[in-house]
Every structure is written in structure tokens, then in C-alpha cells.
Amino acid sequence: AICADLSPTDRETLSRIGRRVTVHAGQTVMWEGDDNMVVANVVDGTLKLATSTGDGREQIVGVVYASDFIGRPFGARTPHSVTALTDARLCLFPRRAFDGFARNHGALQHRLLQRTLDDLDRTRDWMLLLGRKTAREKVATFLLDMGRRLRPDRTGMIDLPLSRQQIADILGITIETVSRQMTDLKRQGVIDLCGRRGVRLVDGAALEALAEGA
């Protein structure tokens, strides 16, 4: 989490600035272009980052999970909307109070910089995925990322927080292509499917190979 490098005393001080809130699936926490009033650490759940195109369509530009940080410290405007894909718990901070705290705590500034650089690396990886990978490689890469970030149930099944249409939008392919690729992966014994959103990664090594074009 963002406060992991702080001393116990500083973590207690930061916790007094923030408050725990619960948001439900479909609830928007931040709106693109609004005054940047809050930032938050994700305690539990999954949320999407989205921006609007010129004709009003939504484009999902990222997904955040437990321990991720959302919002724009030291910024006047919110760069994208943040909406819960599942029920989620957040530690919410007034942005100005958080900025003031961060200015006086180098460890927190270092963690924020580290998060920013990690986000930049993920963005570059995503550019490669969108620009160079085939549909099969895109879907395999997406499933691997979900497997790393989401907690499976006792049977190893993970519940995808995105619909197939949303997956298609993120990957830049059609919903029919997403469905076809998942069905093919199931037929090959690489994954198992349960309903519309349940996925079990049966053969992680094979999925890794497919994601790299092997």
C-alpha cells in the first residue's frame, strides 16, 4: 500500500486524515475533469479508470485493484473517471491534506514516484499489446494479468470484474473475438470457464507461451 514505508506514528497520522468508505459496483468515485478533491488507496475490490472520447463514448484506460492508489496528488483536475466494477473499500483522503502530508514525508513521495514509474511501465506494455499483439496474445495477456491480481476461490476460479464487451473495448477487439478466443483456450485445456465471468487458469505455462506468441 501507499503508506507501507511510513513509520507506525506517521501511518497513524495519515489514517486520521483519511476515512474508510465502501462503494458499490457501478458507483463512480471520481469524475473526469472535475476539481481534484480526493485521492484514495484501494483496500479491497476492483475499479476501472475511464475517459470519454469526443463523441461521448467511454474508453476504459486502466483497472485498479487492492493496494493500488487512485486520484491525482498535486493536480487540480481529475484526469479520468473512477468507477467501481465490484463492491470495494477505499481509504479516502482530502487531496489538499494528503498533498501537505506528502510534502513533509520523503518516504511517501518516494512511494508515489515508484507508483508513477510502475504505471508508466504498464502503459508502455499496454501500447505493445494494443499495437503489436494478435487477438489470441491479447486475450492470453489479459487473463494472465487477471490471474496475478485477483484472488481465486478455493477451486482456483477467478471472477472477472469486466464483462466481455468491456474486455473487448480494453483490448481493441470485438466481443465476438473475445468469446471465440476464450472458447478456443478452453478447448485446448488452457483455461476453464464457468458462466459469463468465471475463469480458471488450468495451464499457466501454456497461457504464458500464448501471450508471447509461441
N, C-alpha and C positions, 0 to 999 in steps of 0.2 A: 504494500500500500504506500501511498504518497508520504506518510508520516513514519515509515519504517526506520529511517536513520536518525530520528529525533530522540532526545533523552526522554525518560519517563515524565519528567517535570514539564518539558516542552510539549509532549503529547497531551498531557492533561490540560495545558493552557490552550492548545489548539482545539481540543474537544469542547472546551467551554465556548469557543467562538461558533462552533457548528452545532447542528442538531440532526438527529436521525429522523428520516422521513420514509414512509412506504408509498410507492407509486404502483398503480395497477397497469396491466397490459393495455396498451393503446393510449395511455396518458402522456402528454407532452410536457417535458420538464423545462425545456428552453426552446425559444422560437428564433429562427434565423432572422438576423437583422435587428433584433430588439436590443435595448440597452443591456449591457452585460452586468447583471445584478448579482448572480450567484455562480459558484463553481462547486463541484461535488466529487467525492470519492465513491465509487460503486462498491457497496458492501456485499450485495448479492443480487443476482438477476442479470438480464441481458437487455441492452438498449441499442437503438440504431441512431446513426448520425445521418442527416439528410439535408439536401439543399434543393431549391426549386429552379427549374430551367426557365428560360424566358417565356415559354408558353404555359407555364404553371404546372408542369409535370414534376413529380418528385423523383429525385435521384438519390439513392442510398449511397453514401460515400464511406461508410465505416460501421463497424459493430463493436460495442464495448461490453466488457464482462466484469465479473467480480475482481476488485483491486485496481481496475482502471480508473483514470481521472478524466472528468468531463468539464467543459467550460473553458474559458479563455482568461487565465490570470493576466493582469496588467493590460487588458484590452477593453476598449469602450463598447464594442458591439459583439454580439454573439454570431459567430461565423456560420453556424448551421443549427438546424433544429435537432433536439434530442428527444426521442420518444421511446417509451418502454415497450419492448417486444414481449416480455414476460413480467409478472409481478416482480418488483425489485425493491431493494432497500438501499438508500443513499445516505451518506453523511454530507449534509449541505452546509456550505459556508457563504456568508455575505462576501461578495468578491472584494470589496474595498478592505474589509477587515482581514481577509486572507492575504491580500497583497501586502498590507502593512506588516503582518506576521512574517511573511516570506522574506521581506527586505531585511529583517533582523536575524534571520536564521539561514546561514550558508548551506547547511545540510539539506534543507528543504529546497533551496534554489538549485542545488546540485541535482537533487532527485527530479525536479521539474525539467531541468535541461536534459537529463538522461531520458526521461519520458519523451521529450520532444524529438530527440535524435532517434529513439526507437520508432516513433511514429513516422519519421522521415524514411527510415529503412523500410518499414512496412509499405509505405506509399510507393517507393521505388519497386519493391517486389510486386505490388499490385499493378503497376504500369507494365511490367514484364508479362504478368498473367493476362492482362487485357489485350496487350498488343501483339504477343507472340505465341501464346499457348493455344492449342486446339481445344475444342469443346470438351473432349474427354479429359485432357490435362487440367482444364479449369475446374471441372466438377470434382475431380480427384483432389486437387489442391484445396478446394473449399471444404470438402469432407475431412481432410486431414486437419485443417485449421479448427474446425468444429470439434474434432476429437481431442485436440490438445486443450481447448479452452472450456469445454462443457463437461460437467460431471455425469458419468453414466450411472444408470441404476444397477441393481445387483446382478442383472443379466447381461450387463455390458451395453445396453441400449442407451443412446442419447436422443433427446427430444429436440429436434432442430427448432430454433426460435423464429425462423423465417419460413414463409410459405414458398412454394416452388416458383411462383411468379416473382417474389422478391429475390430469390436466389438468381433467377434468370436476369433480372434487372441489374443486380450487382455484377454478374459475370459477363454481361453484354451479349447474351444469347437468348433464345426463345424458351418459353416454358415447355414447349414440346421437346426441345433438345435436352433440357434438364431431365425431364421424365424419361426420355429414351436412354440417356446415358446412365441414369441410376438403375433402370431396368437391366441394362446390359451388364453393369457391375454386379448386380445381384445374380444374374445368370452365370457369370464367371466365378461366383463364390467369393468375391472380394468383399462384398457388404451383404447385409441382410436388411430388409425393410419391414416396418410394422406400421400400417396405416399410412397417413399422409406425411407424417413428420418423424416417425421413429426410425433410427438408423443404427445398426450395429456394424462396427468396422471389424470384419472377420479376419482379413488378411492385411495387416498394416504394411508389411513389406511390399506386397504386390501393389497396394494403393500408392505407396511412395514411388515405386517404379513408374507407374502410370502417370503420376503427377509430373515426373521428369521426362516423360516422352519415351520411356523404354518399352 
